[in-house]
Amino acid sequence: MAKAYIIGPTLGMNRLNIDAFRAMAGKLEKMGHDPIVPHDLFNDEDNEPGGLTIDEAITRRVAELQNCDLAVMMPGFMIDRIAMQEMTHARAFGLQVVKYEDLYKLEEWIQQ
């Protein structure tokens, strides 16, 4: 079971886009992956104004990325500067980085 970190847009989105991340996690679980939702790395106080700085949030996310096998990019990830930094780190760590829409193709290739 691959540990799959989900990367997607959060900044400026309603509830930090948590519903889309949860839906993605459910799909990844059905595919046999162990999904990591970045929102779960923080408690409610961290997500409040004045909680963590952007740098602290990125540090926490990057630390988790180092323990993953795969990074799955949600649609719209490119509009979020944190998501772009996560993608850059995932590639630097040598993770398989795949857009969600291409994940099924990757799964088929792995199973061959």
Secondary structure, 3 states (H helix, E strand, C coil): CCEEEEECCCCCCHHHHHHHHHHHHHHHHHCCCEEECHHHHCCCCCCCCCCCCHHHHHHHHHHHHCCCCEEEECCCHHHCHHHHHHHHHHHHCCCEEEEHHHHHHHHHHHHC
